[in-house]
Amino acid sequence: MAKKQLGYVEMEWVCPRCGSKNPGPQKTCSTCGGPQPQDVKFQQREGQELIQGEDAKTIAQGAPDVHCAFCGTRNKADALVCIQCGADLKEAKKRESGEV
């Protein structure tokens, strides 16, 4: 019987503009440059393996990213101001942790 492992996997999202699949952490579409939508739904990739790198594991264990209420840009959970427009992120919308 195969041994079960507990860990994190990298999800992917589909660009609503062009239909291309993109890695979850990628904030813009690699094909058309469109931004990752705030209401994006992530999906598992085929043949998915657990994340191995310590840096990647630390990021996966962290809080969900937030979207700027002003411009919609995705920012790291601990950011105080938007990396795109400089707006205060107090009103930023957070994804529910574990939402796929």
C-alpha positions in Angstrom: 0.0 0.0 0.0 1.3 3.5 -0.9 2.5 5.7 2.0 0.4 8.8 2.4 2.1 12.2 2.8 0.8 15.5 4.1 2.0 18.6 2.4 1.3 21.4 0.0 0.8 21.4 -3.7 1.0 24.3 -6.2 -2.4 24.9 -7.8 -3.1 26.6 -11.1 -5.7 29.1 -12.4 -7.2 29.6 -15.9 -7.1 33.1 -17.4 -10.7 34.3 -18.1 -9.4 36.4 -21.1 -7.6 33.7 -23.1 -8.1 30.3 -21.3 -4.4 29.7 -20.6 -3.4 27.8 -17.5 -1.1 29.6 -15.1 0.8 28.6 -11.8 -1.1 29.7 -8.7 1.5 32.2 -7.5 1.7 33.9 -10.9 -0.2 37.2 -10.7 -0.6 37.8 -14.4 -1.3 35.4 -17.3 1.8 34.2 -19.1 0.0 34.3 -22.4 -2.0 37.5 -22.6 -0.7 39.5 -19.5 -4.2 39.7 -18.0 -4.3 40.0 -14.2 -5.3 37.1 -12.0 -9.0 37.9 -11.1 -10.0 38.5 -7.5 -12.5 35.7 -7.6 -10.2 33.2 -9.3 -10.8 29.6 -8.5 -7.7 27.4 -8.3 -7.5 23.8 -9.5 -5.1 21.0 -9.1 -2.7 20.1 -11.9 -2.4 16.6 -13.3 0.5 14.6 -11.8 0.9 17.0 -8.9 3.8 16.5 -6.5 4.3 18.0 -3.1 6.2 21.3 -2.8 9.7 20.5 -1.7 11.7 23.8 -1.3 11.7 25.3 2.2 11.0 28.8 0.8 8.1 27.6 -1.2 6.7 25.7 1.9 7.0 28.8 4.0 5.0 30.8 1.4 2.4 28.1 1.2 2.0 28.0 5.0 1.4 31.8 5.2 -1.8 33.7 5.1 -3.6 34.2 1.9 -2.7 37.1 -0.4 -4.9 40.2 -0.4 -6.3 42.2 -3.3 -6.1 46.0 -3.3 -9.6 47.5 -2.9 -8.6 50.4 -5.3 -6.8 48.7 -8.2 -7.4 45.0 -7.6 -3.7 44.1 -7.6 -2.8 40.9 -5.6 -0.4 41.7 -2.7 1.3 39.5 -0.1 -0.8 39.1 3.1 1.6 41.1 5.2 1.8 44.1 2.8 0.6 47.5 4.3 0.4 49.3 0.9 -0.4 48.1 -2.6 2.7 47.3 -4.7 1.0 48.7 -7.8 -0.8 51.9 -6.7 0.4 52.5 -3.2 -3.1 52.4 -1.7 -3.6 51.5 2.0 -4.4 47.8 2.3 -6.6 48.1 5.4 -9.7 47.5 3.3 -8.1 44.8 1.1 -10.1 41.7 0.4 -8.5 38.5 1.7 -9.2 35.1 0.1 -10.5 32.5 2.5 -7.7 30.2 3.5 -8.0 26.9 1.8 -10.5 28.1 -0.8 -10.0 26.4 -4.2 
